[in-house]
Amino acid sequence: MIRDGTQYLLMAPHMLLVAGIPLMLVVLAVNMLGDAVRDKLDVKSNK
């Protein structure tokens, strides 16, 4: 969807954003989940 929207970027930028923003949010959520799991399982933690 992002690749298809690049040809219309100047005419209709919302086409690229409709696919790009959810993708960015999924990547951010997975990254934050991974950080939380790493913090929970860290045996070298001083807590």
C-alpha positions, 0 to 999 in steps of 0.5 A: 500500500505504501509503494502504491501510494508513492506515485500519488504523494503530491496529489493525495498524501493521505494515501501514504499516511493511511498505511504508514501511520498504523505500520509505525504504531505497530513497530513502536508497540512491539519495540515497547513490549520488547523493552518491557520484557527485557526489563522483567527478565534482566537478571543483572538488575539492581532491583 
